[in-house]
Amino acid sequence: MSRPETFPDPIRKEALGLLARAPSGRLAQLLPELPEHDLLRAPEIGTVMVRGRAGGTGAAFNLGEKTVTRASVRLPSGTVGHGYVQGRDKGHALRAALIDAMAQQDAARVEERILAPLRDEEVARRKAVATEAAATRVEFFTLVRGEDE
């Protein structure tokens, strides 16, 4: 029996980020029925320390804490999935973990039905924000006065 195609690690990392950034309600629309699963780690709320660097390259420092929710699931096939999301939305973390596990079983189907629409919507959201920001852009220039020549 051949094993279904799965995501390589860099693509899985991108997919997990996309799931974490996606609106919770949209994930619920794309995955309305939760597949059969066992909870390895029930959705739980906690905090993580956010670190920063001065100028992006300086010494690391603790910026502050961020609330996150995480969950881990196992599908009947034994495939394990994990979900980490910002905030306190347990349903979002659970769906992200389920989609992660499902993607490890059938990457093409999950890409087509869930990840591609989320990616397209994220691109559209970012484009809208960039367009709005561009509308407020101010260009500064220097006028040369006659006596400065």
N, C-alpha and C positions, 0 to 999 in steps of 0.2 A: 504494500500500500504506500503510495507516494505521499509525502508530507506537503501540505499546502504552502504556498509562498508566504514568507513572513517579512516584516520590515527589518532592514539592517539597522543597527544601533543609531546612526546619525538621523535616519528618517524617523525612527521611533521617537527620538528625542524631540524632533520638530513636531511630530504628531501630538506628543504629550503637552508641549507648549501651546499648540493650537487649541487643544481641548481645554486647557486651563484658562486661556484667554477668551474662549467662546462664551457668549451669554448663556446662563444656565437654562433659561426658558427655551432657547434654540436647541440645546442638547436634548431637552425633554421632548421637543417636537420630532427630532430626528431619531430618537430612541424611546418611543412612548411605552413600549412593553419591555420590561427588564427580562433578559434571558435567565434561565435557571443558573444559579450560582451559589457558592458557599462564601460566607464572609470570613476572610482570614484576619482582616482588621476592619471592624465596623467603622463607618465614618466617624472620625473624631476631630475635635477642634483643638488647636494648640497654637503656639507661636514659634517663630523662627527669628533668629537675629539677622538683620540685614546689614551687610558690610559695604563700605564705600571706599573710594580712593580719591584723594585730593587731585584734581586735574586728570583723573583717569589713570594716572601712572604712579602716583605717590604712595606713601605707606598706607596700608589698610587700616580702617578705623570702624568701630561699631556705630552704625547710623541710628539704629533703633530696632524695635520688634515689630513684626508683621503677623497678623492673624492668618492662619492657614487651616484648611481641612484636608485630611488625607483618608484614603480607603484602599484596601487591598482585597481582591476577590480571586476565587478559583472557579473556573468553569467545570462542568462535568468531565470534560476531556483531560483535566489536570492543568490546563493553561492558567497561569497566574497573571493578573493585571493590577496595575497601581494607578492611583489618581491623586494628585495634589493640586489644590486650587486655593487662590487667595480668598480670604473671607471666611464666612461661617455657613456655607451652603453644603449641607451633607449630601443632598441629592445630586448636586453637581459633581462632587468628588466620587460618588458611587458610580454615576454614569461614565465619568472619565475612566475609571478603573475597568469597568465592563467593556468599554470600547477598546481600551488598550489590550485587554485579553482577547477580544474578538479579532482585533487586527493581527494578532500573532497566529491566529488560525486561518484567516482568510483576508489577507492584506488587500487584494484587489477589490473585493466587495465592500469593505469598510472604507476604502479610499473613495470609491464611486458614490456610495450612499451617504457618507457622513463627512469625511475629511475634505473632499473637494468642495462641497457647498460651503462649509465653514471657512475654508481658505478664500474662496471667492468673496464671501461676505466681509471677511476681515480686510481684504484688499480694498473693497469698496468703502468701508468705514475709514480706513487710513487715507484714501484719496479724498474723501469728503472733508476730513479734518485738515489735510494739507491745502485744499482749495479755500477753506474758510480762513486759514492762517495767511495764505497768500493775499487775500483780499485786504488784510490789515497791514500789509508790508509797506514800510516807508523807506524810500531810497534817499540817501544823503549824498550831496555833492557839494563841491566848493566852487563858488563863483570867483573868477579872477577879476579883481578891480584894476582899473587903468594905472593907478600909481604904483602897483606892485610889480609892474613889468620892468 
